[in-house]
């Protein structure tokens, strides 16, 4: 006798196709502009701005593709001891799958590998999902400000080695979160 349990559609495992990460190319600019407009509306960057961040050497633009379709992008400015994550966009239909976290961790690794001491970013305060992601990844609040009629905040994360902190029982713990930055 064989037992077979049929899964309801809600119980079936979700299998996502493979996602490919790569450096953006000039031929991606039109598609990245479309993604930016879809994610940020009127506050999306111009074609010229995207041309600069894709082609100039001080910028690193990473895109994620699924079945040849561009579904996410991040832009990192590589400058000085403080690197800046200038943009992180995930197609609305592909969110809640860890793609934003993957791009954020990629940016952290690139900044760390380039000897940056800090990674900075700006986010709308109302974007609670993004703010929570950044907090979980060790970013702290640096400042709040108003821009284009919206409340925004700058968040930063210290890079490099984690500091060891002595626990009362003699064990060593590691702290990834920066000290208060307010």
Secondary structure, DSSP 4 states (H G I P E B T S, - for coil): -----PPPTTTSPP-PPPEEEEE--GGGHHHHHHHHHHHHGGGPPPHHHHHHHHHSTTEEEEEEEETTEEEEEEEEE--SSEEEEEEEEE-GGG-SSSHHHHHHHHHHHHHHHTT-SEEEEEEETT-HHHHHHHHHTT-EEEEEEEETTEEEEEEEEE-SSPEEEE-TTS-EEEE-SPPP--
